[in-house]
Structures are given as C-alpha cells and as structure tokens.
Amino acid sequence: MTDEIVPQWAQKILTDLAVLNSSLPNHISWTERNIDDHEQRLRVVEERVPFNLREQLQGLNQFKWVLVGIAVASGTAGAWVSKALGF
C-alpha cells in the first residue's frame, strides 16, 4: 500500500503493531517450547513408574484375597471349634 492510500494514524498503528509483535514471543514458538517442556516432564514420570507395575499390582491383589480367604477360613474353623466345645 502506498502512503497516499493509508492515513497517517493507520500507518502509526501498523508501525506500533510491528514493534509490539517483534518484542513479544510468537505463539508458535511459545507452544513448541511448552510442548517440549511437557514431553520432558512426561519422560521423568515414565522413568519413575516401574516397568512391571501392572504385574506387581495384580500380585498384591492376589495376595490380599489369599489373606482374606485365610481369615474367613480361620474364623469359620474357630466358630466350629467353639460350638463343638460348647463355648
């Protein structure tokens, strides 16, 4: 655009806007920087989680149910013994 078509006040706004845009980080670089930051954080979290965590949790769950079964069986046996002995 030529200077005759664009008013002086609009030229000043365009100049100020160009200065402002050059002084602020653009959104693409900001987004890429934040994506990289999140990827690094996820990698740190993934490194902390054991590889076989699911298997470990399943093993603990099975152990819990074995203990529950033992408790129920011993309670039942105790009730039978106390009933047999007349307590």
PDB file of N, CA, C and O in Angstrom:
ATOM      1  N   MET A   1       0.846  -1.171   0.000  1.00  0.00           N
ATOM      2  CA  MET A   1       0.000   0.000   0.000  1.00  0.00           C
ATOM      3  C   MET A   1       0.892   1.234   0.000  1.00  0.00           C
ATOM      4  O   MET A   1       1.961   1.268   0.609  1.00  0.00           O
ATOM      5  N   THR A   2       0.427   2.196  -0.676  1.00  0.00           N
ATOM      6  CA  THR A   2       1.192   3.435  -0.740  1.00  0.00           C
ATOM      7  C   THR A   2       0.785   4.351   0.401  1.00  0.00           C
ATOM      8  O   THR A   2      -0.268   4.178   1.014  1.00  0.00           O
ATOM      9  N   ASP A   3       1.631   5.317   0.669  1.00  0.00           N
ATOM     10  CA  ASP A   3       1.378   6.245   1.771  1.00  0.00           C
ATOM     11  C   ASP A   3       0.171   7.138   1.506  1.00  0.00           C
ATOM     12  O   ASP A   3      -0.451   7.633   2.446  1.00  0.00           O
ATOM     13  N   GLU A   4      -0.167   7.349   0.225  1.00  0.00           N
ATOM     14  CA  GLU A   4      -1.311   8.206  -0.077  1.00  0.00           C
ATOM     15  C   GLU A   4      -2.633   7.523   0.303  1.00  0.00           C
ATOM     16  O   GLU A   4      -3.589   8.197   0.688  1.00  0.00           O
ATOM     17  N   ILE A   5      -2.689   6.201   0.195  1.00  0.00           N
ATOM     18  CA  ILE A   5      -3.933   5.482   0.459  1.00  0.00           C
ATOM     19  C   ILE A   5      -4.134   5.272   1.966  1.00  0.00           C
ATOM     20  O   ILE A   5      -5.261   5.384   2.448  1.00  0.00           O
ATOM     21  N   VAL A   6      -3.067   4.970   2.718  1.00  0.00           N
ATOM     22  CA  VAL A   6      -3.167   4.660   4.144  1.00  0.00           C
ATOM     23  C   VAL A   6      -3.018   5.962   4.939  1.00  0.00           C
ATOM     24  O   VAL A   6      -2.023   6.671   4.779  1.00  0.00           O
ATOM     25  N   PRO A   7      -3.990   6.280   5.788  1.00  0.00           N
ATOM     26  CA  PRO A   7      -3.873   7.503   6.590  1.00  0.00           C
ATOM     27  C   PRO A   7      -2.695   7.431   7.556  1.00  0.00           C
ATOM     28  O   PRO A   7      -2.213   6.352   7.903  1.00  0.00           O
ATOM     29  N   GLN A   8      -2.248   8.606   7.978  1.00  0.00           N
ATOM     30  CA  GLN A   8      -1.093   8.692   8.870  1.00  0.00           C
ATOM     31  C   GLN A   8      -1.330   7.948  10.185  1.00  0.00           C
ATOM     32  O   GLN A   8      -0.428   7.263  10.667  1.00  0.00           O
ATOM     33  N   TRP A   9      -2.524   8.066  10.776  1.00  0.00           N
ATOM     34  CA  TRP A   9      -2.814   7.399  12.044  1.00  0.00           C
ATOM     35  C   TRP A   9      -2.778   5.879  11.888  1.00  0.00           C
ATOM     36  O   TRP A   9      -2.367   5.167  12.804  1.00  0.00           O
ATOM     37  N   ALA A  10      -3.212   5.381  10.714  1.00  0.00           N
ATOM     38  CA  ALA A  10      -3.184   3.932  10.481  1.00  0.00           C
ATOM     39  C   ALA A  10      -1.758   3.449  10.294  1.00  0.00           C
ATOM     40  O   ALA A  10      -1.412   2.349  10.724  1.00  0.00           O
ATOM     41  N   GLN A  11      -0.920   4.268   9.652  1.00  0.00           N
ATOM     42  CA  GLN A  11       0.483   3.899   9.488  1.00  0.00           C
ATOM     43  C   GLN A  11       1.174   3.791  10.852  1.00  0.00           C
ATOM     44  O   GLN A  11       1.972   2.883  11.085  1.00  0.00           O
ATOM     45  N   LYS A  12       0.850   4.750  11.763  1.00  0.00           N
ATOM     46  CA  LYS A  12       1.440   4.712  13.107  1.00  0.00           C
ATOM     47  C   LYS A  12       0.991   3.458  13.850  1.00  0.00           C
ATOM     48  O   LYS A  12       1.804   2.822  14.521  1.00  0.00           O
ATOM     49  N   ILE A  13      -0.282   3.091  13.746  1.00  0.00           N
ATOM     50  CA  ILE A  13      -0.779   1.875  14.402  1.00  0.00           C
ATOM     51  C   ILE A  13      -0.079   0.644  13.839  1.00  0.00           C
ATOM     52  O   ILE A  13       0.319  -0.241  14.597  1.00  0.00           O
ATOM     53  N   LEU A  14       0.076   0.579  12.525  1.00  0.00           N
ATOM     54  CA  LEU A  14       0.761  -0.564  11.907  1.00  0.00           C
ATOM     55  C   LEU A  14       2.212  -0.640  12.352  1.00  0.00           C
ATOM     56  O   LEU A  14       2.735  -1.728  12.590  1.00  0.00           O
ATOM     57  N   THR A  15       2.870   0.520  12.466  1.00  0.00           N
ATOM     58  CA  THR A  15       4.267   0.536  12.919  1.00  0.00           C
ATOM     59  C   THR A  15       4.357   0.068  14.372  1.00  0.00           C
ATOM     60  O   THR A  15       5.213  -0.746  14.719  1.00  0.00           O
ATOM     61  N   ASP A  16       3.463   0.593  15.219  1.00  0.00           N
ATOM     62  CA  ASP A  16       3.452   0.182  16.628  1.00  0.00           C
ATOM     63  C   ASP A  16       3.155  -1.307  16.771  1.00  0.00           C
ATOM     64  O   ASP A  16       3.746  -1.986  17.610  1.00  0.00           O
ATOM     65  N   LEU A  17       2.253  -1.803  15.963  1.00  0.00           N
ATOM     66  CA  LEU A  17       1.917  -3.226  15.995  1.00  0.00           C
ATOM     67  C   LEU A  17       3.101  -4.085  15.567  1.00  0.00           C
ATOM     68  O   LEU A  17       3.336  -5.144  16.149  1.00  0.00           O
ATOM     69  N   ALA A  18       3.839  -3.649  14.571  1.00  0.00           N
ATOM     70  CA  ALA A  18       5.015  -4.392  14.126  1.00  0.00           C
ATOM     71  C   ALA A  18       6.076  -4.427  15.227  1.00  0.00           C
ATOM     72  O   ALA A  18       6.720  -5.455  15.438  1.00  0.00           O
ATOM     73  N   VAL A  19       6.258  -3.300  15.930  1.00  0.00           N
ATOM     74  CA  VAL A  19       7.219  -3.264  17.033  1.00  0.00           C
ATOM     75  C   VAL A  19       6.767  -4.187  18.159  1.00  0.00           C
ATOM     76  O   VAL A  19       7.573  -4.924  18.727  1.00  0.00           O
ATOM     77  N   LEU A  20       5.479  -4.144  18.479  1.00  0.00           N
ATOM     78  CA  LEU A  20       4.944  -4.991  19.535  1.00  0.00           C
ATOM     79  C   LEU A  20       5.095  -6.469  19.194  1.00  0.00           C
ATOM     80  O   LEU A  20       5.493  -7.268  20.042  1.00  0.00           O
ATOM     81  N   ASN A  21       4.779  -6.832  17.955  1.00  0.00           N
ATOM     82  CA  ASN A  21       4.900  -8.236  17.540  1.00  0.00           C
ATOM     83  C   ASN A  21       6.341  -8.712  17.589  1.00  0.00           C
ATOM     84  O   ASN A  21       6.599  -9.870  17.918  1.00  0.00           O
ATOM     85  N   SER A  22       7.273  -7.846  17.271  1.00  0.00           N
ATOM     86  CA  SER A  22       8.675  -8.272  17.292  1.00  0.00           C
ATOM     87  C   SER A  22       9.194  -8.407  18.726  1.00  0.00           C
ATOM     88  O   SER A  22      10.113  -9.186  18.981  1.00  0.00           O
ATOM     89  N   SER A  23       8.609  -7.652  19.666  1.00  0.00           N
ATOM     90  CA  SER A  23       9.089  -7.730  21.038  1.00  0.00           C
ATOM     91  C   SER A  23       8.458  -8.879  21.823  1.00  0.00           C
ATOM     92  O   SER A  23       9.047  -9.348  22.797  1.00  0.00           O
ATOM     93  N   LEU A  24       7.296  -9.333  21.426  1.00  0.00           N
ATOM     94  CA  LEU A  24       6.629 -10.445  22.098  1.00  0.00           C
ATOM     95  C   LEU A  24       7.005 -11.761  21.435  1.00  0.00           C
ATOM     96  O   LEU A  24       7.206 -11.809  20.221  1.00  0.00           O
ATOM     97  N   PRO A  25       7.103 -12.840  22.230  1.00  0.00           N
ATOM     98  CA  PRO A  25       7.351 -14.139  21.590  1.00  0.00           C
ATOM     99  C   PRO A  25       6.114 -14.553  20.793  1.00  0.00           C
ATOM    100  O   PRO A  25       4.980 -14.349  21.227  1.00  0.00           O
ATOM    101  N   ASN A  26       6.351 -15.123  19.649  1.00  0.00           N
ATOM    102  CA  ASN A  26       5.164 -15.526  18.873  1.00  0.00           C
ATOM    103  C   ASN A  26       4.566 -16.797  19.449  1.00  0.00           C
ATOM    104  O   ASN A  26       5.235 -17.548  20.158  1.00  0.00           O
ATOM    105  N   HIS A  27       3.335 -17.022  19.146  1.00  0.00           N
ATOM    106  CA  HIS A  27       2.595 -18.115  19.767  1.00  0.00           C
ATOM    107  C   HIS A  27       3.113 -19.483  19.347  1.00  0.00           C
ATOM    108  O   HIS A  27       3.033 -20.436  20.123  1.00  0.00           O
ATOM    109  N   ILE A  28       3.631 -19.592  18.156  1.00  0.00           N
ATOM    110  CA  ILE A  28       4.138 -20.888  17.704  1.00  0.00           C
ATOM    111  C   ILE A  28       5.351 -21.299  18.525  1.00  0.00           C
ATOM    112  O   ILE A  28       5.428 -22.437  18.987  1.00  0.00           O
ATOM    113  N   SER A  29       6.299 -20.386  18.711  1.00  0.00           N
ATOM    114  CA  SER A  29       7.489 -20.749  19.489  1.00  0.00           C
ATOM    115  C   SER A  29       7.117 -21.008  20.952  1.00  0.00           C
ATOM    116  O   SER A  29       7.687 -21.894  21.589  1.00  0.00           O
ATOM    117  N   TRP A  30       6.164 -20.239  21.484  1.00  0.00           N
ATOM    118  CA  TRP A  30       5.714 -20.454  22.854  1.00  0.00           C
ATOM    119  C   TRP A  30       5.086 -21.841  22.997  1.00  0.00           C
ATOM    120  O   TRP A  30       5.363 -22.559  23.957  1.00  0.00           O
ATOM    121  N   THR A  31       4.237 -22.211  22.030  1.00  0.00           N
ATOM    122  CA  THR A  31       3.579 -23.511  22.070  1.00  0.00           C
ATOM    123  C   THR A  31       4.592 -24.642  21.949  1.00  0.00           C
ATOM    124  O   THR A  31       4.517 -25.627  22.685  1.00  0.00           O
ATOM    125  N   GLU A  32       5.539 -24.507  21.026  1.00  0.00           N
ATOM    126  CA  GLU A  32       6.554 -25.545  20.862  1.00  0.00           C
ATOM    127  C   GLU A  32       7.398 -25.690  22.120  1.00  0.00           C
ATOM    128  O   GLU A  32       7.741 -26.805  22.511  1.00  0.00           O
ATOM    129  N   ARG A  33       7.735 -24.572  22.757  1.00  0.00           N
ATOM    130  CA  ARG A  33       8.525 -24.628  23.983  1.00  0.00           C
ATOM    131  C   ARG A  33       7.742 -25.338  25.083  1.00  0.00           C
ATOM    132  O   ARG A  33       8.308 -26.150  25.815  1.00  0.00           O
ATOM    133  N   ASN A  34       6.458 -25.045  25.207  1.00  0.00           N
ATOM    134  CA  ASN A  34       5.651 -25.688  26.231  1.00  0.00           C
ATOM    135  C   ASN A  34       5.433 -27.164  25.938  1.00  0.00           C
ATOM    136  O   ASN A  34       5.403 -27.975  26.864  1.00  0.00           O
ATOM    137  N   ILE A  35       5.281 -27.527  24.674  1.00  0.00           N
ATOM    138  CA  ILE A  35       5.140 -28.943  24.310  1.00  0.00           C
ATOM    139  C   ILE A  35       6.407 -29.695  24.688  1.00  0.00           C
ATOM    140  O   ILE A  35       6.342 -30.788  25.250  1.00  0.00           O
ATOM    141  N   ASP A  36       7.558 -29.107  24.380  1.00  0.00           N
ATOM    142  CA  ASP A  36       8.820 -29.746  24.744  1.00  0.00           C
ATOM    143  C   ASP A  36       8.944 -29.898  26.256  1.00  0.00           C
ATOM    144  O   ASP A  36       9.423 -30.921  26.745  1.00  0.00           O
ATOM    145  N   ASP A  37       8.514 -28.880  26.993  1.00  0.00           N
ATOM    146  CA  ASP A  37       8.561 -28.937  28.453  1.00  0.00           C
ATOM    147  C   ASP A  37       7.667 -30.060  28.978  1.00  0.00           C
ATOM    148  O   ASP A  37       8.070 -30.804  29.872  1.00  0.00           O
ATOM    149  N   HIS A  38       6.469 -30.187  28.434  1.00  0.00           N
ATOM    150  CA  HIS A  38       5.557 -31.250  28.879  1.00  0.00           C
ATOM    151  C   HIS A  38       6.099 -32.625  28.513  1.00  0.00           C
ATOM    152  O   HIS A  38       5.953 -33.571  29.286  1.00  0.00           O
ATOM    153  N   GLU A  39       6.721 -32.747  27.347  1.00  0.00           N
ATOM    154  CA  GLU A  39       7.301 -34.037  26.962  1.00  0.00           C
ATOM    155  C   GLU A  39       8.406 -34.434  27.938  1.00  0.00           C
ATOM    156  O   GLU A  39       8.505 -35.600  28.319  1.00  0.00           O
ATOM    157  N   GLN A  40       9.232 -33.476  28.343  1.00  0.00           N
ATOM    158  CA  GLN A  40      10.292 -33.777  29.302  1.00  0.00           C
ATOM    159  C   GLN A  40       9.703 -34.191  30.647  1.00  0.00           C
ATOM    160  O   GLN A  40      10.205 -35.121  31.279  1.00  0.00           O
ATOM    161  N   ARG A  41       8.652 -33.519  31.088  1.00  0.00           N
ATOM    162  CA  ARG A  41       8.016 -33.899  32.351  1.00  0.00           C
ATOM    163  C   ARG A  41       7.420 -35.290  32.277  1.00  0.00           C
ATOM    164  O   ARG A  41       7.532 -36.060  33.230  1.00  0.00           O
ATOM    165  N   LEU A  42       6.780 -35.630  31.148  1.00  0.00           N
ATOM    166  CA  LEU A  42       6.205 -36.969  30.991  1.00  0.00           C
ATOM    167  C   LEU A  42       7.286 -38.035  31.003  1.00  0.00           C
ATOM    168  O   LEU A  42       7.093 -39.105  31.580  1.00  0.00           O
ATOM    169  N   ARG A  43       8.421 -37.757  30.374  1.00  0.00           N
ATOM    170  CA  ARG A  43       9.513 -38.728  30.374  1.00  0.00           C
ATOM    171  C   ARG A  43      10.007 -38.988  31.799  1.00  0.00           C
ATOM    172  O   ARG A  43      10.302 -40.130  32.153  1.00  0.00           O
ATOM    173  N   VAL A  44      10.099 -37.935  32.616  1.00  0.00           N
ATOM    174  CA  VAL A  44      10.536 -38.102  34.004  1.00  0.00           C
ATOM    175  C   VAL A  44       9.537 -38.971  34.765  1.00  0.00           C
ATOM    176  O   VAL A  44       9.934 -39.846  35.536  1.00  0.00           O
ATOM    177  N   VAL A  45       8.249 -38.733  34.552  1.00  0.00           N
ATOM    178  CA  VAL A  45       7.219 -39.527  35.234  1.00  0.00           C
ATOM    179  C   VAL A  45       7.275 -40.975  34.760  1.00  0.00           C
ATOM    180  O   VAL A  45       7.176 -41.898  35.570  1.00  0.00           O
ATOM    181  N   GLU A  46       7.435 -41.181  33.449  1.00  0.00           N
ATOM    182  CA  GLU A  46       7.506 -42.548  32.923  1.00  0.00           C
ATOM    183  C   GLU A  46       8.706 -43.291  33.466  1.00  0.00           C
ATOM    184  O   GLU A  46       8.634 -44.501  33.679  1.00  0.00           O
ATOM    185  N   GLU A  47       9.810 -42.595  33.694  1.00  0.00           N
ATOM    186  CA  GLU A  47      11.003 -43.247  34.229  1.00  0.00           C
ATOM    187  C   GLU A  47      10.803 -43.658  35.684  1.00  0.00           C
ATOM    188  O   GLU A  47      11.418 -44.624  36.136  1.00  0.00           O
ATOM    189  N   ARG A  48       9.963 -42.953  36.420  1.00  0.00           N
ATOM    190  CA  ARG A  48       9.731 -43.282  37.827  1.00  0.00           C
ATOM    191  C   ARG A  48       8.816 -44.488  38.000  1.00  0.00           C
ATOM    192  O   ARG A  48       8.918 -45.202  38.998  1.00  0.00           O
ATOM    193  N   VAL A  49       7.923 -44.726  37.041  1.00  0.00           N
ATOM    194  CA  VAL A  49       6.963 -45.827  37.151  1.00  0.00           C
ATOM    195  C   VAL A  49       7.674 -47.123  36.774  1.00  0.00           C
ATOM    196  O   VAL A  49       8.269 -47.205  35.699  1.00  0.00           O
ATOM    197  N   PRO A  50       7.625 -48.141  37.641  1.00  0.00           N
ATOM    198  CA  PRO A  50       8.274 -49.418  37.311  1.00  0.00           C
ATOM    199  C   PRO A  50       7.674 -50.028  36.042  1.00  0.00           C
ATOM    200  O   PRO A  50       6.493 -49.847  35.748  1.00  0.00           O
ATOM    201  N   PHE A  51       8.497 -50.739  35.311  1.00  0.00           N
ATOM    202  CA  PHE A  51       8.074 -51.325  34.034  1.00  0.00           C
ATOM    203  C   PHE A  51       6.960 -52.337  34.235  1.00  0.00           C
ATOM    204  O   PHE A  51       6.029 -52.397  33.432  1.00  0.00           O
ATOM    205  N   ASN A  52       7.039 -53.135  35.293  1.00  0.00           N
ATOM    206  CA  ASN A  52       6.065 -54.205  35.513  1.00  0.00           C
ATOM    207  C   ASN A  52       5.083 -53.844  36.633  1.00  0.00           C
ATOM    208  O   ASN A  52       4.711 -54.702  37.434  1.00  0.00           O
ATOM    209  N   LEU A  53       4.673 -52.604  36.687  1.00  0.00           N
ATOM    210  CA  LEU A  53       3.786 -52.153  37.751  1.00  0.00           C
ATOM    211  C   LEU A  53       2.459 -52.905  37.744  1.00  0.00           C
ATOM    212  O   LEU A  53       1.948 -53.254  38.808  1.00  0.00           O
ATOM    213  N   ARG A  54       1.897 -53.161  36.573  1.00  0.00           N
ATOM    214  CA  ARG A  54       0.619 -53.873  36.494  1.00  0.00           C
ATOM    215  C   ARG A  54       0.746 -55.275  37.090  1.00  0.00           C
ATOM    216  O   ARG A  54      -0.138 -55.719  37.823  1.00  0.00           O
ATOM    217  N   GLU A  55       1.830 -55.966  36.782  1.00  0.00           N
ATOM    218  CA  GLU A  55       2.036 -57.312  37.328  1.00  0.00           C
ATOM    219  C   GLU A  55       2.197 -57.262  38.846  1.00  0.00           C
ATOM    220  O   GLU A  55       1.683 -58.128  39.555  1.00  0.00           O
ATOM    221  N   GLN A  56       2.907 -56.252  39.345  1.00  0.00           N
ATOM    222  CA  GLN A  56       3.092 -56.124  40.783  1.00  0.00           C
ATOM    223  C   GLN A  56       1.755 -55.876  41.478  1.00  0.00           C
ATOM    224  O   GLN A  56       1.482 -56.452  42.531  1.00  0.00           O
ATOM    225  N   LEU A  57       0.926 -55.021  40.890  1.00  0.00           N
ATOM    226  CA  LEU A  57      -0.379 -54.737  41.487  1.00  0.00           C
ATOM    227  C   LEU A  57      -1.282 -55.962  41.454  1.00  0.00           C
ATOM    228  O   LEU A  57      -2.032 -56.199  42.401  1.00  0.00           O
ATOM    229  N   GLN A  58      -1.222 -56.745  40.377  1.00  0.00           N
ATOM    230  CA  GLN A  58      -2.017 -57.964  40.316  1.00  0.00           C
ATOM    231  C   GLN A  58      -1.551 -58.969  41.368  1.00  0.00           C
ATOM    232  O   GLN A  58      -2.368 -59.661  41.975  1.00  0.00           O
ATOM    233  N   GLY A  59      -0.241 -59.046  41.580  1.00  0.00           N
ATOM    234  CA  GLY A  59       0.290 -59.933  42.614  1.00  0.00           C
ATOM    235  C   GLY A  59      -0.163 -59.519  44.000  1.00  0.00           C
ATOM    236  O   GLY A  59      -0.514 -60.366  44.822  1.00  0.00           O
ATOM    237  N   LEU A  60      -0.157 -58.208  44.266  1.00  0.00           N
ATOM    238  CA  LEU A  60      -0.642 -57.725  45.562  1.00  0.00           C
ATOM    239  C   LEU A  60      -2.128 -58.001  45.739  1.00  0.00           C
ATOM    240  O   LEU A  60      -2.573 -58.334  46.837  1.00  0.00           O
ATOM    241  N   ASN A  61      -2.892 -57.865  44.669  1.00  0.00           N
ATOM    242  CA  ASN A  61      -4.329 -58.142  44.738  1.00  0.00           C
ATOM    243  C   ASN A  61      -4.581 -59.618  45.049  1.00  0.00           C
ATOM    244  O   ASN A  61      -5.437 -59.945  45.871  1.00  0.00           O
ATOM    245  N   GLN A  62      -3.843 -60.497  44.399  1.00  0.00           N
ATOM    246  CA  GLN A  62      -3.988 -61.927  44.682  1.00  0.00           C
ATOM    247  C   GLN A  62      -3.596 -62.240  46.127  1.00  0.00           C
ATOM    248  O   GLN A  62      -4.267 -63.029  46.790  1.00  0.00           O
ATOM    249  N   PHE A  63      -2.522 -61.632  46.617  1.00  0.00           N
ATOM    250  CA  PHE A  63      -2.079 -61.842  47.988  1.00  0.00           C
ATOM    251  C   PHE A  63      -3.146 -61.370  48.970  1.00  0.00           C
ATOM    252  O   PHE A  63      -3.384 -62.018  49.989  1.00  0.00           O
ATOM    253  N   LYS A  64      -3.782 -60.253  48.669  1.00  0.00           N
ATOM    254  CA  LYS A  64      -4.850 -59.735  49.536  1.00  0.00           C
ATOM    255  C   LYS A  64      -5.981 -60.745  49.633  1.00  0.00           C
ATOM    256  O   LYS A  64      -6.477 -61.016  50.727  1.00  0.00           O
ATOM    257  N   TRP A  65      -6.398 -61.311  48.494  1.00  0.00           N
ATOM    258  CA  TRP A  65      -7.510 -62.256  48.519  1.00  0.00           C
ATOM    259  C   TRP A  65      -7.133 -63.567  49.198  1.00  0.00           C
ATOM    260  O   TRP A  65      -7.991 -64.226  49.786  1.00  0.00           O
ATOM    261  N   VAL A  66      -5.870 -63.953  49.124  1.00  0.00           N
ATOM    262  CA  VAL A  66      -5.416 -65.138  49.863  1.00  0.00           C
ATOM    263  C   VAL A  66      -5.536 -64.874  51.360  1.00  0.00           C
ATOM    264  O   VAL A  66      -6.002 -65.730  52.111  1.00  0.00           O
ATOM    265  N   LEU A  67      -5.118 -63.690  51.788  1.00  0.00           N
ATOM    266  CA  LEU A  67      -5.232 -63.346  53.213  1.00  0.00           C
ATOM    267  C   LEU A  67      -6.689 -63.275  53.655  1.00  0.00           C
ATOM    268  O   LEU A  67      -7.018 -63.700  54.763  1.00  0.00           O
ATOM    269  N   VAL A  68      -7.558 -62.748  52.814  1.00  0.00           N
ATOM    270  CA  VAL A  68      -8.989 -62.702  53.146  1.00  0.00           C
ATOM    271  C   VAL A  68      -9.528 -64.127  53.281  1.00  0.00           C
ATOM    272  O   VAL A  68     -10.291 -64.420  54.201  1.00  0.00           O
ATOM    273  N   GLY A  69      -9.134 -65.001  52.373  1.00  0.00           N
ATOM    274  CA  GLY A  69      -9.570 -66.405  52.446  1.00  0.00           C
ATOM    275  C   GLY A  69      -9.091 -67.080  53.711  1.00  0.00           C
ATOM    276  O   GLY A  69      -9.845 -67.822  54.341  1.00  0.00           O
ATOM    277  N   ILE A  70      -7.848 -66.836  54.093  1.00  0.00           N
ATOM    278  CA  ILE A  70      -7.307 -67.417  55.325  1.00  0.00           C
ATOM    279  C   ILE A  70      -8.077 -66.892  56.530  1.00  0.00           C
ATOM    280  O   ILE A  70      -8.389 -67.655  57.445  1.00  0.00           O
ATOM    281  N   ALA A  71      -8.385 -65.599  56.541  1.00  0.00           N
ATOM    282  CA  ALA A  71      -9.117 -65.020  57.668  1.00  0.00           C
ATOM    283  C   ALA A  71     -10.522 -65.615  57.766  1.00  0.00           C
ATOM    284  O   ALA A  71     -10.991 -65.923  58.862  1.00  0.00           O
ATOM    285  N   VAL A  72     -11.186 -65.775  56.636  1.00  0.00           N
ATOM    286  CA  VAL A  72     -12.541 -66.349  56.641  1.00  0.00           C
ATOM    287  C   VAL A  72     -12.490 -67.806  57.093  1.00  0.00           C
ATOM    288  O   VAL A  72     -13.316 -68.241  57.896  1.00  0.00           O
ATOM    289  N   ALA A  73     -11.527 -68.551  56.579  1.00  0.00           N
ATOM    290  CA  ALA A  73     -11.415 -69.967  56.954  1.00  0.00           C
ATOM    291  C   ALA A  73     -11.095 -70.120  58.430  1.00  0.00           C
ATOM    292  O   ALA A  73     -11.667 -70.980  59.100  1.00  0.00           O
ATOM    293  N   SER A  74     -10.190 -69.301  58.945  1.00  0.00           N
ATOM    294  CA  SER A  74      -9.849 -69.424  60.367  1.00  0.00           C
ATOM    295  C   SER A  74     -11.017 -68.981  61.249  1.00  0.00           C
ATOM    296  O   SER A  74     -11.236 -69.538  62.325  1.00  0.00           O
ATOM    297  N   GLY A  75     -11.756 -67.984  60.792  1.00  0.00           N
ATOM    298  CA  GLY A  75     -12.942 -67.574  61.557  1.00  0.00           C
ATOM    299  C   GLY A  75     -13.993 -68.653  61.590  1.00  0.00           C
ATOM    300  O   GLY A  75     -14.608 -68.906  62.626  1.00  0.00           O
ATOM    301  N   THR A  76     -14.200 -69.292  60.448  1.00  0.00           N
ATOM    302  CA  THR A  76     -15.174 -70.369  60.370  1.00  0.00           C
ATOM    303  C   THR A  76     -14.727 -71.554  61.229  1.00  0.00           C
ATOM    304  O   THR A  76     -15.531 -72.136  61.957  1.00  0.00           O
ATOM    305  N   ALA A  77     -13.454 -71.903  61.141  1.00  0.00           N
ATOM    306  CA  ALA A  77     -12.931 -73.011  61.946  1.00  0.00           C
ATOM    307  C   ALA A  77     -13.034 -72.681  63.431  1.00  0.00           C
ATOM    308  O   ALA A  77     -13.369 -73.548  64.238  1.00  0.00           O
ATOM    309  N   GLY A  78     -12.752 -71.450  63.789  1.00  0.00           N
ATOM    310  CA  GLY A  78     -12.867 -71.048  65.188  1.00  0.00           C
ATOM    311  C   GLY A  78     -14.299 -71.135  65.683  1.00  0.00           C
ATOM    312  O   GLY A  78     -14.538 -71.533  66.823  1.00  0.00           O
ATOM    313  N   ALA A  79     -15.248 -70.769  64.842  1.00  0.00           N
ATOM    314  CA  ALA A  79     -16.663 -70.854  65.225  1.00  0.00           C
ATOM    315  C   ALA A  79     -17.067 -72.311  65.412  1.00  0.00           C
ATOM    316  O   ALA A  79     -17.784 -72.630  66.361  1.00  0.00           O
ATOM    317  N   TRP A  80     -16.623 -73.205  64.526  1.00  0.00           N
ATOM    318  CA  TRP A  80     -16.963 -74.623  64.659  1.00  0.00           C
ATOM    319  C   TRP A  80     -16.372 -75.212  65.939  1.00  0.00           C
ATOM    320  O   TRP A  80     -17.031 -75.960  66.662  1.00  0.00           O
ATOM    321  N   VAL A  81     -15.110 -74.856  66.200  1.00  0.00           N
ATOM    322  CA  VAL A  81     -14.451 -75.388  67.399  1.00  0.00           C
ATOM    323  C   VAL A  81     -15.136 -74.878  68.654  1.00  0.00           C
ATOM    324  O   VAL A  81     -15.358 -75.643  69.592  1.00  0.00           O
ATOM    325  N   SER A  82     -15.471 -73.609  68.683  1.00  0.00           N
ATOM    326  CA  SER A  82     -16.132 -73.074  69.878  1.00  0.00           C
ATOM    327  C   SER A  82     -17.519 -73.671  70.038  1.00  0.00           C
ATOM    328  O   SER A  82     -17.965 -73.888  71.165  1.00  0.00           O
ATOM    329  N   LYS A  83     -18.212 -73.942  68.940  1.00  0.00           N
ATOM    330  CA  LYS A  83     -19.536 -74.572  69.026  1.00  0.00           C
ATOM    331  C   LYS A  83     -19.409 -76.030  69.463  1.00  0.00           C
ATOM    332  O   LYS A  83     -20.226 -76.531  70.236  1.00  0.00           O
ATOM    333  N   ALA A  84     -18.366 -76.705  68.955  1.00  0.00           N
ATOM    334  CA  ALA A  84     -18.162 -78.103  69.328  1.00  0.00           C
ATOM    335  C   ALA A  84     -17.784 -78.237  70.808  1.00  0.00           C
ATOM    336  O   ALA A  84     -18.177 -79.198  71.470  1.00  0.00           O
ATOM    337  N   LEU A  85     -17.028 -77.280  71.315  1.00  0.00           N
ATOM    338  CA  LEU A  85     -16.617 -77.334  72.710  1.00  0.00           C
ATOM    339  C   LEU A  85     -17.670 -76.727  73.644  1.00  0.00           C
ATOM    340  O   LEU A  85     -17.540 -76.819  74.865  1.00  0.00           O
ATOM    341  N   GLY A  86     -18.685 -76.124  73.089  1.00  0.00           N
ATOM    342  CA  GLY A  86     -19.781 -75.611  73.874  1.00  0.00           C
ATOM    343  C   GLY A  86     -19.520 -74.236  74.463  1.00  0.00           C
ATOM    344  O   GLY A  86     -20.083 -73.913  75.509  1.00  0.00           O
ATOM    345  N   PHE A  87     -18.717 -73.439  73.856  1.00  0.00           N
ATOM    346  CA  PHE A  87     -18.470 -72.088  74.376  1.00  0.00           C
ATOM    347  C   PHE A  87     -19.520 -71.142  73.934  1.00  0.00           C
ATOM    348  O   PHE A  87     -19.472 -69.961  74.278  1.00  0.00           O
TER     349      PHE A  87
END
